[in-house]
């Protein structure tokens, strides 16, 4: 920002102040001293540079005049008024409709905004994230100083040049600065849009941008809404997919509060025995890659159910063509979370059974997912795999009975990294991999 220079008026105003107080017969000390005026006038440009040109309005011009004549009590009143006007403008830009939704005050309008006391305005700006907690702390101190040391009320004392410059600096930094301010999302309009049909790419991008631009507190509220809509069985599939697609843009950056909120909702569905919503909530976590947020018992159930569906398809008619989507889903699930020990046996047996195939062959389209899962087996899962040929299971029987299945199992064992094989099973591993 270019330098801001104030005119050299002190040399002419200081003698005038002495002459004026003398003519009225009042002490010169009722005004700031010459030294304080000069110090404040010299320090003002550095502080005023923090205020963007569009915010340097008549109140700041009056503040400078008051400083030049030693009226610090009037000057702080002018800069405080400028700050209050700017904070009100921030609230307007955020959206009065959205303020009504966030606060629950259905009567909040222009008149209500104008009638807010300064303390109430600061509280509202903090709630809307229009000012930070630091900003609220320092501006609230400025409010208290203004009420007790300005010309707005009978003053309880006087402030010097250093205190005045600090006051202006806080107003400039936290109230009149040019930082980007969030614009609120109209919740009702957002919900109506979600229910209005499948989002186009442009429409989805627009709502994602609006959620990105709003403040964190409202985003936390809106993601709870999106989770609830996805889990609502009464809503259309298009609405649920809209909620999911918008959530997907932010899932990697869910704050701890958002995570806590959706987990609480998820657990409420379970506690109430709402199976449909609970199942949909599991899908929500799965599709957003957030299964790690769920408890181990629930992750066990999700992986076990995915194994059972895949195994059922594998054993059914036309399995070679039907396995791929089920194999892909299981691969995606276990790629998100560590597999609980309680479900490792079922997982390994299912994956190896399907990968070995039956006497007639394998599902070639699903095979890449099977090999990826086997390559990712942990040492304990590798042990389970190496024990399968001796078990009285479907895959164990196939390996012992059919040459094709035996050869297929041998190829699968060779995919395992030898460094991951426990020492006790090195010999078994070598026999099969060779």
C-alpha positions as CSV (number, residue, x, y, z in Angstrom):
1,X,0.0,0.0,0.0
2,X,1.3,3.5,-0.9
3,X,2.4,5.8,1.9
4,X,-0.2,7.9,3.5
5,X,0.8,11.5,4.5
6,X,-1.1,13.9,6.6
7,X,-0.7,17.6,6.0
8,X,1.6,19.6,8.3
9,X,-1.0,21.5,10.3
10,X,0.4,21.1,13.7
11,X,2.6,24.2,13.5
12,X,-0.5,26.4,13.0
13,X,-3.0,24.6,15.2
14,X,-0.8,24.4,18.4
15,X,-0.4,28.2,18.8
16,X,-4.2,28.6,18.0
17,X,-5.0,26.2,20.9
18,X,-2.9,28.2,23.3
19,X,-4.6,31.5,22.2
20,X,-8.1,29.9,22.3
21,X,-7.8,28.6,25.9
22,X,-6.2,31.8,27.0
23,X,-9.1,33.9,25.5
24,X,-11.7,31.7,27.3
25,X,-9.7,31.7,30.5
26,X,-9.5,28.0,30.8
27,X,-6.3,25.9,31.5
28,X,-4.4,24.8,28.4
29,X,-4.2,21.3,30.1
30,X,-7.9,20.6,29.3
31,X,-6.6,19.6,25.9
32,X,-3.8,17.2,25.0
33,X,-0.4,18.7,25.3
34,X,1.6,19.9,22.3
35,X,3.9,16.9,22.7
36,X,1.0,14.4,22.8
37,X,-0.7,16.0,19.8
38,X,2.6,15.9,17.8
39,X,3.2,12.3,18.7
40,X,-0.4,11.2,17.8
41,X,-0.3,13.1,14.5
42,X,3.1,11.5,13.6
43,X,1.8,8.0,14.5
44,X,-1.5,8.3,12.7
45,X,-0.4,7.6,9.1
46,X,1.2,4.3,10.0
47,X,-2.1,3.1,11.5
48,X,-4.4,4.6,8.9
49,X,-2.5,2.7,6.2
50,X,-4.1,-0.5,7.6
51,X,-7.5,0.9,6.6
52,X,-8.4,0.4,3.0
53,X,-9.2,3.7,1.1
54,X,-12.9,2.7,0.7
55,X,-13.2,2.7,4.5
56,X,-11.6,6.1,5.0
57,X,-14.8,8.0,5.2
58,X,-16.0,11.1,7.0
59,X,-15.7,9.7,10.5
60,X,-12.0,9.3,10.0
61,X,-11.6,12.8,8.6
62,X,-13.4,14.1,11.7
63,X,-11.1,11.9,13.8
64,X,-8.0,13.5,12.3
65,X,-9.4,17.1,12.9
66,X,-10.1,16.2,16.5
67,X,-6.5,14.8,16.9
68,X,-5.0,18.0,15.4
69,X,-6.7,20.1,18.1
70,X,-6.0,17.7,21.0
71,X,-9.5,16.3,21.4
72,X,-8.6,12.6,21.8
73,X,-11.9,12.0,23.5
74,X,-13.8,13.1,20.4
75,X,-11.3,11.3,18.1
76,X,-11.9,7.9,19.6
77,X,-15.6,8.4,19.3
78,X,-15.3,9.1,15.6
79,X,-13.1,6.1,14.9
80,X,-15.4,3.8,17.0
81,X,-18.4,5.0,15.0
82,X,-16.6,4.2,11.8
83,X,-15.9,0.7,13.2
84,X,-19.5,0.1,14.2
85,X,-20.8,1.2,10.8
86,X,-18.3,-1.2,9.1
87,X,-19.3,-4.1,11.3
88,X,-23.0,-3.5,10.4
89,X,-22.0,-3.6,6.8
90,X,-20.3,-6.9,7.3
91,X,-23.5,-8.3,8.8
92,X,-25.5,-7.0,5.8
93,X,-23.0,-8.6,3.4
94,X,-23.3,-11.9,5.2
95,X,-27.0,-11.8,4.6
96,X,-29.8,-10.8,6.9
97,X,-31.8,-13.9,5.8
98,X,-29.0,-16.2,6.8
99,X,-28.6,-14.3,10.1
100,X,-32.2,-15.1,10.9
101,X,-31.5,-18.8,10.2
102,X,-28.3,-18.9,12.2
103,X,-29.6,-17.0,15.2
104,X,-33.2,-18.2,15.1
105,X,-34.4,-14.6,15.4
106,X,-37.1,-14.5,12.7
107,X,-37.6,-10.8,13.2
108,X,-34.0,-9.8,12.4
109,X,-34.1,-7.1,9.7
110,X,-32.5,-3.7,8.9
111,X,-34.2,-2.0,11.8
112,X,-33.1,-4.7,14.2
113,X,-29.5,-4.4,13.0
114,X,-29.6,-0.6,13.4
115,X,-31.0,-1.0,17.0
116,X,-28.3,-3.5,18.1
117,X,-26.2,-2.1,21.0
118,X,-22.5,-2.1,20.3
119,X,-22.0,-5.1,22.7
120,X,-24.7,-7.1,20.9
121,X,-23.2,-6.2,17.5
122,X,-19.8,-7.6,18.6
123,X,-21.4,-10.8,19.9
124,X,-23.3,-11.3,16.6
125,X,-20.1,-10.7,14.5
126,X,-18.2,-13.2,16.6
127,X,-21.0,-15.8,16.2
128,X,-21.0,-15.3,12.5
129,X,-17.2,-15.5,12.3
130,X,-17.0,-12.0,10.9
131,X,-14.5,-11.2,13.6
132,X,-12.1,-13.6,15.3
133,X,-11.9,-14.3,19.0
134,X,-8.9,-12.0,19.2
135,X,-10.7,-9.3,17.4
136,X,-13.7,-9.6,19.7
137,X,-11.5,-9.3,22.7
138,X,-9.7,-6.2,21.6
139,X,-12.8,-4.5,20.1
140,X,-14.7,-5.2,23.2
141,X,-12.0,-3.4,25.1
142,X,-12.3,-0.5,22.7
143,X,-16.0,-0.4,23.3
144,X,-15.4,-0.1,27.0
145,X,-12.8,2.6,26.5
146,X,-15.1,4.5,24.3
147,X,-17.9,4.4,26.8
148,X,-15.7,5.7,29.6
149,X,-13.1,8.0,28.0
150,X,-14.8,9.5,24.9
151,X,-16.9,12.5,24.4
152,X,-19.9,10.2,23.9
153,X,-20.5,10.1,27.7
154,X,-19.1,12.1,30.6
155,X,-15.5,10.8,30.7
156,X,-14.0,9.2,33.8
157,X,-10.5,10.2,32.8
158,X,-8.2,11.1,29.9
159,X,-6.2,9.0,27.5
160,X,-2.8,10.0,26.2
161,X,-1.3,9.7,22.7
162,X,-0.1,6.2,23.1
163,X,-3.4,4.9,24.3
164,X,-5.2,6.7,21.5
165,X,-2.9,5.2,18.8
166,X,-3.4,1.8,20.3
167,X,-7.2,2.3,20.2
168,X,-7.1,3.3,16.5
169,X,-4.8,0.5,15.6
170,X,-7.2,-2.1,17.1
171,X,-10.2,-0.6,15.3
172,X,-8.2,-0.6,12.0
173,X,-6.9,-4.1,12.4
174,X,-10.0,-5.9,13.6
175,X,-12.9,-3.8,12.4
176,X,-11.9,-1.7,9.4
177,X,-9.4,-4.0,7.8
178,X,-9.8,-5.4,4.3
179,X,-9.8,-9.1,5.2
180,X,-12.1,-11.4,3.2
181,X,-15.3,-11.8,5.0
182,X,-17.5,-14.9,4.6
183,X,-20.9,-14.7,3.0
184,X,-23.6,-16.9,4.6
185,X,-25.4,-19.7,2.8
186,X,-29.2,-19.4,2.7
187,X,-30.1,-22.7,4.3
188,X,-33.6,-22.8,3.0
189,X,-32.5,-22.1,-0.5
190,X,-29.8,-24.7,-0.2
191,X,-32.2,-27.4,0.9
192,X,-34.7,-26.5,-1.8
193,X,-31.9,-26.8,-4.4
194,X,-30.9,-30.2,-3.1
195,X,-34.5,-31.4,-3.5
196,X,-34.9,-29.7,-6.9
197,X,-33.4,-32.4,-9.0
198,X,-30.0,-33.8,-9.9
199,X,-27.3,-31.1,-9.7
200,X,-25.6,-30.1,-12.9
201,X,-21.9,-29.7,-12.7
202,X,-22.2,-25.9,-12.7
203,X,-24.9,-26.0,-10.0
204,X,-22.8,-28.3,-7.8
205,X,-19.7,-26.1,-8.3
206,X,-21.7,-23.0,-7.3
207,X,-23.0,-24.6,-4.0
208,X,-19.5,-26.0,-3.2
209,X,-18.1,-22.5,-3.7
210,X,-20.7,-21.0,-1.4
211,X,-20.0,-23.6,1.3
212,X,-16.3,-22.8,0.9
213,X,-16.9,-19.1,1.4
214,X,-19.1,-19.3,4.4
215,X,-17.8,-19.5,8.0
216,X,-16.8,-22.7,9.7
217,X,-19.7,-22.7,12.2
218,X,-22.3,-22.7,9.4
219,X,-20.4,-25.3,7.5
220,X,-20.6,-27.5,10.5
221,X,-24.3,-27.0,10.7
222,X,-24.8,-27.7,7.0
223,X,-22.8,-30.9,6.9
224,X,-25.0,-32.3,9.6
225,X,-28.0,-31.4,7.4
226,X,-26.3,-33.1,4.4
227,X,-25.7,-36.3,6.3
228,X,-29.3,-36.3,7.6
229,X,-30.7,-35.8,4.1
230,X,-28.6,-38.7,2.7
231,X,-29.9,-41.0,5.4
232,X,-33.5,-40.0,5.0
233,X,-35.3,-42.8,3.1
234,X,-38.3,-40.6,2.3
235,X,-36.1,-38.3,0.0
236,X,-35.6,-39.0,-3.6
237,X,-32.4,-40.7,-4.8
238,X,-31.4,-37.5,-6.7
239,X,-31.6,-35.5,-3.5
240,X,-29.5,-38.0,-1.6
241,X,-26.9,-38.1,-4.3
242,X,-26.8,-34.3,-4.3
243,X,-26.1,-34.3,-0.6
244,X,-23.4,-37.0,-1.0
245,X,-21.7,-35.3,-4.0
246,X,-21.4,-31.9,-2.1
247,X,-20.1,-33.7,1.0
248,X,-17.5,-35.5,-1.0
249,X,-15.8,-32.2,-1.9
250,X,-15.1,-31.5,1.8
251,X,-14.8,-34.9,3.4
252,X,-11.0,-34.8,3.5
253,X,-11.1,-31.6,5.6
254,X,-14.0,-32.4,8.0
255,X,-13.2,-30.6,11.2
256,X,-13.3,-32.6,14.5
257,X,-16.6,-30.9,15.3
258,X,-18.1,-32.1,11.9
259,X,-16.8,-35.6,12.5
260,X,-18.3,-35.6,16.0
261,X,-21.6,-34.4,14.8
262,X,-22.1,-37.0,12.0
263,X,-20.9,-39.8,14.3
264,X,-23.4,-38.7,17.0
265,X,-26.2,-38.8,14.4
266,X,-25.0,-42.2,13.2
267,X,-25.0,-43.6,16.7
268,X,-28.5,-42.1,17.3
269,X,-29.9,-44.1,14.4
270,X,-28.4,-47.2,15.9
271,X,-29.7,-46.5,19.4
272,X,-33.2,-45.8,18.0
273,X,-33.2,-49.0,16.0
274,X,-33.7,-47.1,12.8
275,X,-32.1,-49.7,10.5
276,X,-32.7,-47.9,7.2
277,X,-31.1,-44.6,8.3
278,X,-28.3,-46.5,10.1
279,X,-27.5,-48.5,7.0
280,X,-27.6,-45.4,4.8
281,X,-25.3,-43.7,7.3
282,X,-22.8,-46.5,7.0
283,X,-22.9,-46.0,3.2
284,X,-22.3,-42.3,3.7
285,X,-19.1,-43.0,5.7
286,X,-18.0,-45.6,3.3
287,X,-18.5,-43.5,0.1
288,X,-16.7,-40.5,1.7
289,X,-13.8,-42.7,2.8
290,X,-14.5,-42.1,6.5
291,X,-15.0,-45.6,7.8
292,X,-12.0,-45.1,10.1
293,X,-14.2,-42.9,12.2
294,X,-16.5,-45.8,13.1
295,X,-15.9,-48.2,16.0
296,X,-14.1,-51.6,15.5
297,X,-17.3,-53.6,16.0
298,X,-19.1,-51.6,13.3
299,X,-16.1,-51.9,10.9
300,X,-16.2,-55.7,11.6
301,X,-19.8,-55.8,10.6
302,X,-19.3,-53.7,7.4
303,X,-16.4,-55.8,6.2
304,X,-18.1,-59.1,7.1
305,X,-21.2,-58.1,5.2
306,X,-19.2,-57.2,2.2
307,X,-17.4,-60.6,2.4
308,X,-20.7,-62.4,2.6
309,X,-22.2,-60.6,-0.4
310,X,-19.1,-61.3,-2.5
311,X,-19.0,-65.0,-1.4
312,X,-22.7,-65.4,-2.2
313,X,-22.2,-64.0,-5.7
314,X,-19.2,-66.2,-6.2
315,X,-21.1,-69.3,-5.4
316,X,-24.1,-68.3,-7.5
317,X,-24.8,-68.8,-11.2
318,X,-22.9,-66.6,-13.7
319,X,-20.5,-65.6,-11.0
320,X,-17.7,-64.7,-13.4
321,X,-19.7,-61.7,-14.6
322,X,-21.3,-60.7,-11.3
323,X,-18.3,-60.7,-9.0
324,X,-16.4,-57.5,-10.1
325,X,-18.6,-54.8,-8.4
326,X,-18.6,-56.8,-5.1
327,X,-14.9,-57.4,-5.3
328,X,-14.3,-53.7,-6.0
329,X,-16.4,-52.6,-3.0
330,X,-14.6,-54.9,-0.6
331,X,-11.3,-53.6,-1.9
332,X,-12.4,-50.0,-1.4
333,X,-13.6,-50.8,2.2
334,X,-10.5,-52.4,3.5
335,X,-8.4,-49.7,1.8
336,X,-9.9,-47.2,4.2
337,X,-9.4,-48.9,7.5
338,X,-7.3,-51.5,9.4
339,X,-9.1,-54.8,9.3
340,X,-10.2,-55.8,12.8
341,X,-8.7,-59.1,14.0
342,X,-12.1,-60.5,14.5
343,X,-12.9,-60.5,10.7
344,X,-9.5,-61.4,9.2
345,X,-10.3,-65.1,8.9
346,X,-13.5,-64.4,6.9
347,X,-11.8,-61.7,4.8
348,X,-8.8,-63.9,3.8
349,X,-10.9,-66.9,3.2
350,X,-13.4,-65.0,1.0
351,X,-10.7,-63.2,-1.1
352,X,-8.6,-66.3,-1.6
353,X,-11.6,-68.5,-2.4
354,X,-12.8,-66.1,-5.1
355,X,-9.2,-65.5,-6.4
356,X,-8.5,-69.2,-6.7
357,X,-11.8,-69.7,-8.5
358,X,-13.5,-72.9,-9.3
359,X,-12.5,-75.8,-11.6
360,X,-13.8,-73.8,-14.6
361,X,-11.8,-70.6,-14.0
362,X,-11.9,-67.2,-12.3
363,X,-13.6,-63.9,-12.8
364,X,-11.0,-62.1,-14.8
365,X,-12.6,-58.7,-14.3
366,X,-12.5,-59.1,-10.5
367,X,-9.1,-60.7,-10.4
368,X,-7.1,-57.4,-10.2
369,X,-8.9,-56.4,-7.1
370,X,-8.2,-59.8,-5.5
371,X,-4.5,-59.6,-6.3
372,X,-4.4,-56.0,-4.9
373,X,-6.0,-57.2,-1.6
374,X,-3.6,-60.2,-1.4
375,X,-0.6,-58.1,-1.9
376,X,-1.8,-55.9,1.0
377,X,-2.2,-58.8,3.4
378,X,-0.6,-58.3,6.8
379,X,1.6,-61.0,8.3
380,X,-1.3,-62.4,10.3
381,X,-3.5,-62.5,7.2
382,X,-0.7,-64.2,5.3
383,X,-0.6,-66.9,7.9
384,X,-4.3,-67.5,7.5
385,X,-3.9,-67.7,3.7
386,X,-1.0,-70.3,4.0
387,X,-3.1,-72.4,6.3
388,X,-6.1,-72.6,4.0
389,X,-5.0,-75.7,1.9
390,X,-5.2,-77.8,5.0
391,X,-8.6,-76.6,6.1
392,X,-12.0,-78.2,5.6
393,X,-13.2,-75.2,3.6
394,X,-14.4,-74.7,0.1
395,X,-11.1,-73.2,-1.0
396,X,-9.1,-75.9,0.9
397,X,-11.1,-78.6,-0.9
398,X,-10.6,-77.0,-4.3
399,X,-6.9,-76.7,-3.8
400,X,-6.5,-80.3,-2.8
401,X,-8.9,-81.6,-5.5
402,X,-8.3,-79.6,-8.6
403,X,-4.9,-79.0,-10.3
404,X,-6.1,-75.7,-11.8
405,X,-7.1,-74.4,-8.3
406,X,-3.8,-75.6,-6.8
407,X,-1.8,-73.8,-9.5
408,X,-3.9,-70.7,-9.0
409,X,-3.3,-70.7,-5.3
410,X,0.5,-71.1,-5.9
411,X,0.4,-68.0,-8.1
412,X,-1.4,-66.0,-5.5
413,X,1.1,-67.0,-2.8
414,X,3.9,-65.7,-5.0
415,X,2.3,-62.3,-4.9
416,X,3.0,-62.0,-1.1
417,X,6.1,-60.1,-0.2
418,X,8.5,-62.6,1.4
419,X,9.6,-60.0,3.9
420,X,6.0,-60.0,5.4
421,X,5.9,-63.8,5.9
422,X,6.5,-64.7,9.6
423,X,9.6,-66.8,10.1
424,X,7.6,-69.8,11.2
425,X,5.8,-70.0,7.9
426,X,8.8,-69.3,5.6
427,X,9.1,-72.9,4.6
428,X,5.4,-73.2,3.7
429,X,5.6,-70.0,1.7
430,X,8.6,-71.2,-0.3
431,X,6.9,-74.5,-1.1
432,X,3.9,-72.8,-2.5
433,X,5.5,-69.9,-4.2
434,X,8.0,-72.2,-6.0
